[in-house]
Structure formats: C-alpha cells, structure tokens
Amino acid sequence: MNKLKKLRIAERKMDECWSKKVRQRDNYICQVCGCTYKQIQGIQAAHILPREFPETRWDLQNGIALCSLHHRWGKNSAHNNPIWFTEWLKERKPEQYNYLVNKMNQINQKEEDKKIKIELLSLASQNAFINVKTTPTAIIPHPTTV
C-alpha cells in the first residue's frame, strides 16, 4: 500500500474518532434544537471551521453535534445560513466561539508570517540586503551605502 493511501486511511479513522467524540461530548443531542438520536435516527458531528484547516480538523472544540436539519438541510443550518449559525454559536456557546476566533487569528497570523518570510527570501535572493545593517526595530542602510 502506498503512503498516500495509508495517509487517507489514517485520516478517515481520525475523522471517525473525532465525530464519535464530538457526538459523545454533546450526549447525542442536537445543540440547536435539542432533539435526540432516537427521535431522528441520527445526530451528526459538524465542523464549525472547515475541515480543510489542518490545525482544527480534529480539534474537538471545532465540532458540534447537530441534527441533519441544523447541520445541512434546514433554512437555519450551519451550511445553508452560516451567518445565522455564527451568531447562534456566539450567543449560545461563547467559550467555543471565542476559542475558534482565537484559533483562526493564530492561523491567519501564521499565513501572514509565511508571506513575509517568502518576501524576505525573495529580496535576499535578489541581493537586496547587501550592505544593510539591521537593528531590532528597523532596517537602516549601512553607512557605506549612503
């Protein structure tokens, strides 16, 4: 079995484990309407931030138990009305909401840091830093270049 196939199998197992843990934590009850597993034949574990973010894909705080109506299919569902869902989360689950906002800010900061590093490497490769003296607060031209 090749490495990619093994990775996909491992990801699938992690997804299943995450889903089970989220639903267990929320007692198999839709966190929006309160319906139970027995009433609707299933409760789903929904990602709040998209699962495409590796930093939060398996973070239990990025999950919530929802019935299919509030996960995907209803007018007021996480997928069909993300603005409504975000406001609902902010009001009803403020600790989880704030945790995820902070997590997204960290992810965005890392992305900005990557862009800056790429720009600096590009400048360095163009010899832009020859004869430049740096200080902790600013880049100042070296006296030999002035």
Secondary structure, DSSP 8 states (H G I E B T S, - for coil): --HHHHHHHHHHHHHHHHHHHHHHHTTTB-TTT--BHHHHT--EEEESS-TT-TTTTT-GGGEEEE-HIIIIISTTSTTT-HHHHHHHHHHH-HHHHHHHHHHHHHHHHHHHHHHHHHHHHHHHHTTTTTTEEE-SS-EEE-GGG-
